Amino acid sequence: MTEKVSARSYWIGYQTILIKEVTRIIRIWAQTLLPPVITMSLYFVIFGAIIGRRVGEMGGMPYMDFIVPGLIMLTVITNSYGNITSSFFGAKFGKHVEELLVSPLPPWIILAGYVSGAVFRAVLVGILVWLVAGAFSGFHMHNLFVTGSILLMTSIVFALGGFINAIYAQKFDDISIIPTFVLQPMTYLGGVFFSVSLLPGIAQQIALINPIVYMVNAFRYGLLGVTDVPLWVAYAMIIGFGVVLFWICMRLLTKGVGLRT
Amino acid sequence: MNALEVCQLRKTYGNGVEALKGIDLNVVEGDFFALLGPNGAGKSTLIGIVSSLVNATAGETRVFGISVQKDRSRAMAEIGLVPQEINFNQFEKPFDIVVNQGGYYGVPRRVAKERAERYLTQLALWDKAFGPSRQLSGGMKRRLMIARAMVHEPRLLILDEPTAGVDIEIRRSMWRFIRQINEAGTTVILTTHYLEEAESLCRNIAIIDHGDIVENTTVKALLGKLDVETFVLDLREPVERPPQVDGMDIVLRDPTTLEASIPKSRSLNRLFKALELEGMEVKSMRNKVNRLEELFVRLVHADGPAPTAAQAAAGAGAA
């Protein structure tokens, strides 16, 4: 009897998907790494340096400093989600996802490989944007563990969300609808440019339904030490979303929804 | 041991189409097995279920005794699949495509690179290994998919019309390669619309039609069932009417061409005696169609009038 399937063979399979993803991200760096850095630099110049001077302080600190964590989160979320949707849907559209589907790799390894690729891009872009931000407002790091863990967990959550989008997508339009009409508004309204505490009563309550508020605030705590929400609530929300999305991804992959007939 | 066992396999698609109606099929280890059938017969559905791309509605498939439905990962490790449609990333290099596929099967990168070089060389693709795969010709793309399917050295190689649209020279070189793979011990299952391919390569054969296996035997036994053969005779001089021979159906296709359908029980000598009596000199003689093709047409059109050989060949075209 063959011993072709083992923990080692799965590890090699996982590495192969990850290497393939990383190679793709690096090879097309002008599409994957450069645009977010340029976009965020413009945000820093316009909202931070030009408009920010007139705004004054937000949350007890210069406006420029205040928006940096939110803009990094915005980049991380869009890149994590966008990487996995374009890569996995591209594989599905070009039918080369079948290379994985006929292989012995179990669904969780395929998911782990693609999610790791998305996390790689999100974290790399996040670090690049942080470096650019440092040129405008200086480098801040209040709590490295909180910063790192929130960065990692947020990119995992949105990679899982993007994976579900890619599974259901039938055409390329389907992978741009959620980022444009759901993610972007949620991120902009999620406390990137303002403190939720500035909102009047009911609006504040509504804003707190938005999970991105918790991610942005927890990340802001990691970099600057200020937050509008309790840290444990943020962690609980991110872990909760992660578990639910992982469960949905696994269920879809196991049943072969959108992949096997 | 059986390389493949298919037990009461059923597939009904969401739109109600019953692609497989509870079929049973065994392929023994080391066999070179042909799976034939006209368009929509269920061949690709069967291959899809064996390779886990299609979920079965009922029944079971086992690869070397391992259930595809219950132990998918271990079963898939034994299979190499060459699909009908091109399904690799055309923005990647052939070498990377083969090496990455090895990785998905747990082949260490160093070993996968060695094998990629070996198989791409054997399939005459090594000089294209590091160029863009989208620039390969149709035949090269098909050979690349064979190299990709072989990188983890499967015990069962499934080829779904691997030579479709490939010119005869490349087709024959592919046959040689697949034959070598089979001789080295790999079980091969082949679907093809070149019936000549099945006749010359395969030992056993199954014909599938409307989701049922209508024949499953050796190629030799199947050909033995052919009781009438049709010959085309080119005459040296034009004639006005065909000779009459008892028990033979002889028609004049044009003034210098006769077509004679002769039961195996009748001697060809009787035909030649009649021709000689009529003063007709035969310049050359050949089989009208491929023998297997004749049987194929008969088996899949048992309930209706048999089409012409040309229609049959076209009908057997795509799975």
Interface residues (C-beta under 8 A of the other chain):
Chain A: T2 K4 V5 S6 R8 S9 Y10 I12 G13 Q15 T16 I17 I19 K20 A91 G94 K95 H96 E98 E99 L100 L101 V102 S103 P104 L105 P106 G256 R260 T261
Chain B: Y13 G48 S51 S52 L53 V54 N55 F64 R72 S73 R74 M76 A77 E78 I79 L81 P83 E85 I86 N87 F88 N89 Q90 N100 Q101 G103 Y104 Y105 G106 V107 P108 R109 R148 H152 R155
